[in-house]
Amino acid sequence: MKAERNYQPIMVILVLIVVGIFLWILLKDWYAARIETARQQESQQWQQRTEVLTQKLTDLEQELQAARGEAPLGGKIAEVFGPPAAEPPAREKLLAADEIERRVKAFFAYLDSRDYVKAYDLPGGVYEEYVLAVDALSAHPPKVAGETESLYEMLKNVSYFFRAMGRQRVQLAADIIKKEPEVMESAMRVFFQWYMGPLETMRGKPSLQTMYACASFLVDTFGGRSYLLRRDAKIRLLSIYYCIQVLDRANDQKFNPNGIDIRPLIATAARDIRSQTGLAYQKQYGAELERLARKYPG
């Protein structure tokens, strides 16, 4: 009996050692996976911080150039659209209809010449993809009213452009916005004048109903606002500005089935326009928003 009692502590120690080894074998892979996950998360965080700092550095460089009175983007704009017409900085001088179409065609031709666009191997070029995208948006307008009735409807709206236009066209549009920041402001201005112009010789002009549906989606739904929040500040602000313009024209036609009130949008956009740097047509935007504020008094 005494000998058995002497062996008992040794047996307990051996059992504990065996259990410890077994637990170590079970847990080492789990611990290694946790370490790897933490390492990847930290790497992603540092990458995101680097991208944010890079964007801030770019913004600061542009602000410094603007403060010095430099015009670093003029060369790229002239390359795409031709030399700019002389016009007073505080007046909006609309282009002739045929000149607008010429610039639209020049923009598509410029995009087709870019290497990142060539990588998509588009059979008909960017213009044909654009026309198909407009047709798709016209055939399947987004849902604005009743979006918050269910989580399913909200999730559908978040992925609206992917569902309506297709992943490749959305990716192409995102690449163009990302890689052509120098010309996007002028391109958006030219395209809006084309949409509102009288000529119908080119395919791809969306109807006012289609533009109204997309404008309502962007400014009055969770899905649309989440899309705008993923764009940089300048593109987001210009998008809202042109949405206001579309909604104003729809109001002129007594067409506002979604009941969008643009008065708060006008006030917010006017404030943001005043504080945004690097806008070539900042004074024109401000003057137009002042006109709309008088048209829609609070």
C-alpha positions in Angstrom: 0.0 0.0 0.0 2.9 2.3 0.8 4.5 1.6 -2.5 1.3 2.4 -4.3 1.0 5.7 -2.5 4.6 6.5 -3.6 3.8 5.8 -7.2 0.6 7.9 -7.3 2.3 11.4 -7.5 4.5 10.1 -10.3 1.4 8.8 -12.2 -0.4 12.1 -11.8 2.6 14.0 -13.1 2.9 11.6 -16.1 -0.8 12.0 -16.8 -0.5 15.8 -16.6 2.5 15.7 -19.0 0.6 13.6 -21.5 -2.5 15.8 -21.3 -0.3 18.9 -21.7 1.4 17.4 -24.8 -2.0 16.5 -26.2 -3.4 20.0 -25.7 -0.3 21.6 -27.2 -0.7 19.5 -30.3 -4.4 20.5 -30.5 -3.8 24.2 -29.9 -0.6 24.9 -31.7 -2.3 25.0 -35.1 -5.2 27.1 -33.8 -2.7 29.5 -32.2 -0.7 29.7 -35.4 -3.8 30.5 -37.4 -4.8 33.2 -34.9 -1.3 34.8 -35.2 -1.5 34.7 -39.0 -5.0 36.2 -39.0 -3.8 39.0 -36.7 -0.8 39.6 -38.9 -2.9 39.8 -42.1 -5.3 42.2 -40.3 -2.4 44.4 -39.2 -1.0 44.3 -42.8 -4.4 45.4 -44.2 -4.7 48.2 -41.7 -1.2 49.5 -42.5 -2.1 49.3 -46.3 -5.3 51.2 -45.7 -3.4 53.9 -43.7 -0.8 54.1 -46.5 -3.5 54.6 -49.1 -5.2 57.3 -47.0 -1.9 59.1 -46.4 -1.1 58.9 -50.1 -4.5 60.4 -51.0 -4.0 63.2 -48.5 -0.6 63.9 -49.9 -2.1 64.1 -53.4 -4.8 66.4 -52.1 -2.3 68.6 -50.4 -0.2 68.9 -53.5 -3.2 69.9 -55.5 -4.2 72.5 -52.9 -0.6 73.9 -53.0 -0.7 74.1 -56.7 -4.1 75.9 -56.6 -2.7 78.3 -53.9 0.2 79.1 -56.2 -2.2 79.8 -59.1 -0.9 76.9 -61.1 -3.1 75.0 -63.6 -1.5 71.5 -63.8 -4.6 69.9 -65.3 -5.0 72.1 -68.3 -2.7 70.1 -70.5 -4.6 66.8 -69.9 -8.0 68.5 -70.5 -6.7 70.0 -73.8 -5.4 66.7 -74.8 -8.8 65.1 -74.5 -11.2 67.8 -75.4 -9.1 70.3 -77.4 -8.0 73.8 -76.3 -10.5 75.4 -73.9 -12.6 78.3 -75.1 -11.9 81.7 -73.4 -14.7 82.6 -71.1 -15.2 84.8 -68.0 -14.5 82.7 -64.9 -17.9 83.6 -63.2 -20.1 83.0 -66.3 -21.3 79.7 -67.7 -20.9 79.7 -71.5 -22.7 76.8 -73.0 -21.1 75.0 -75.9 -22.8 74.7 -79.3 -24.6 71.4 -79.7 -22.2 70.1 -82.4 -19.2 71.0 -80.3 -20.6 69.1 -77.4 -21.0 66.0 -79.5 -17.5 66.4 -80.8 -16.1 66.5 -77.3 -18.2 63.5 -76.2 -16.7 61.5 -79.2 -13.2 62.8 -78.4 -13.6 61.6 -74.8 -14.5 58.1 -75.9 -11.7 58.0 -78.4 -9.2 59.1 -75.7 -10.4 56.3 -73.4 -10.0 53.7 -76.1 -6.4 54.8 -76.5 -5.5 54.1 -72.8 -3.7 50.9 -72.0 -5.8 50.0 -69.0 -8.9 50.3 -71.2 -7.3 48.2 -73.9 -6.8 45.4 -71.3 -10.6 45.0 -71.2 -10.6 44.0 -74.9 -13.9 45.6 -75.6 -15.3 44.6 -79.1 -17.0 48.0 -79.7 -14.9 50.2 -77.6 -16.0 52.2 -74.5 -18.7 54.0 -76.4 -20.6 50.8 -77.2 -20.2 49.6 -73.6 -21.6 53.0 -72.4 -24.6 52.7 -74.7 -25.4 49.2 -73.4 -25.0 50.5 -69.8 -27.5 53.3 -70.4 -29.9 50.9 -72.0 -29.6 48.6 -69.0 -30.2 51.4 -66.5 -33.2 52.6 -68.6 -34.7 49.1 -68.7 -34.1 48.4 -65.0 -34.5 51.6 -63.0 -33.5 51.5 -59.3 -36.1 51.2 -56.5 -36.2 54.4 -54.4 -39.5 54.4 -52.6 -39.9 51.6 -50.0 -36.1 50.8 -49.9 -36.2 50.5 -46.1 -39.1 48.2 -45.9 -36.8 45.2 -45.7 -33.1 44.4 -45.4 -33.3 42.5 -48.6 -34.4 45.6 -50.6 -31.6 47.6 -49.0 -29.0 45.0 -50.0 -30.4 44.9 -53.5 -30.0 48.6 -53.8 -26.4 48.5 -52.5 -25.6 46.2 -55.5 -27.9 47.9 -58.0 -25.2 49.0 -60.5 -23.7 45.5 -60.5 -27.1 43.9 -61.1 -28.2 46.4 -63.8 -25.0 47.1 -65.7 -22.9 44.0 -65.0 -19.6 43.6 -63.1 -17.3 44.4 -66.0 -19.0 47.7 -66.9 -19.0 48.8 -63.3 -15.3 47.9 -62.9 -14.5 49.8 -66.2 -16.4 52.9 -64.9 -14.6 52.7 -61.6 -11.2 52.4 -63.3 -12.0 55.4 -65.5 -12.9 57.5 -62.5 -9.8 56.4 -60.6 -7.3 56.8 -63.4 -8.7 59.9 -65.1 -9.1 62.4 -62.2 -7.7 65.3 -64.3 -10.5 65.2 -66.8 -13.5 63.9 -64.9 -14.9 67.4 -64.0 -14.8 68.6 -67.6 -16.2 65.2 -68.8 -19.1 65.4 -66.4 -19.8 69.0 -67.5 -19.7 68.0 -71.2 -21.9 65.0 -70.8 -24.6 66.9 -68.8 -24.7 69.5 -71.5 -25.1 66.7 -74.1 -27.9 65.1 -72.1 -29.8 68.4 -71.9 -29.0 69.5 -75.5 -31.3 69.3 -78.6 -29.3 67.0 -80.8 -30.3 63.3 -81.1 -27.7 62.2 -83.6 -25.7 60.1 -81.1 -27.0 57.1 -79.2 -26.7 57.0 -75.5 -28.6 60.0 -74.3 -30.7 58.8 -71.4 -34.3 60.1 -71.0 -35.1 62.5 -68.3 -37.1 59.7 -66.5 -34.0 57.5 -66.4 -31.8 60.4 -65.2 -34.4 61.3 -62.6 -34.5 57.6 -61.3 -30.7 57.5 -61.0 -30.5 60.9 -59.4 -33.1 60.0 -56.9 -31.3 56.7 -56.2 -28.0 58.5 -55.5 -29.3 61.2 -53.2 -32.3 59.6 -51.5 -31.4 55.9 -50.8 -29.0 54.1 -48.6 -27.6 52.2 -51.6 -27.0 55.3 -53.6 -25.4 57.2 -50.8 -23.2 54.3 -49.9 -22.0 54.3 -53.6 -21.2 58.0 -53.4 -19.3 57.6 -50.2 -16.9 55.2 -51.9 -15.9 58.0 -54.4 -13.4 60.7 -53.7 -14.8 64.1 -52.4 -14.7 65.9 -55.7 -16.5 63.2 -57.7 -19.1 62.8 -54.9 -19.7 66.5 -54.8 -20.0 66.9 -58.6 -22.3 63.9 -58.7 -24.7 65.5 -56.1 -24.5 68.8 -58.0 -25.6 67.2 -61.3 -28.3 65.2 -59.5 -29.7 68.5 -58.2 -29.7 69.8 -61.8 -31.6 66.7 -63.0 -34.1 66.9 -60.2 -34.7 70.6 -61.0 -35.4 69.9 -64.6 -37.7 67.1 -63.6 -39.6 69.5 -61.4 -39.9 71.9 -64.3 -41.7 69.0 -66.1 -43.9 68.4 -63.1 -42.2 65.0 -62.8 -41.3 64.0 -59.3 -43.0 60.7 -58.4 -40.5 60.0 -55.6 -41.2 63.3 -53.9 -37.6 64.4 -53.6 -37.1 67.7 -51.8 -34.0 69.3 -53.2 -33.9 72.3 -50.9 -31.6 70.7 -48.3 -29.5 69.2 -51.1 -29.0 72.7 -52.6 -27.9 74.2 -49.2 -25.5 71.4 -48.4 -24.0 71.4 -51.9 -23.5 75.1 -51.9 -21.6 74.9 -48.6 -19.5 72.1 -49.8 -18.8 73.7 -53.2 -17.4 76.8 -51.4 -15.0 74.7 -49.4 -13.9 72.3 -52.1 -10.5 73.1 -53.7 -9.4 72.3 -57.3 -12.7 72.8 -59.1 -12.3 74.5 -62.5 -15.9 75.7 -62.6 -16.4 76.5 -58.9 -17.8 79.9 -59.5 -20.3 78.7 -62.0 -21.4 75.9 -59.7 -21.9 78.4 -56.9 -23.8 80.8 -59.0 -26.1 78.1 -60.3 -26.8 76.8 -56.7 -27.6 80.4 -55.6 -30.1 80.6 -58.5 -31.7 77.4 -57.4 -31.8 78.5 -53.8 -33.8 81.5 -54.9 -36.1 79.3 -57.0 -36.7 76.9 -54.1 -36.9 79.2 -51.0 -37.0 77.4 -47.7 
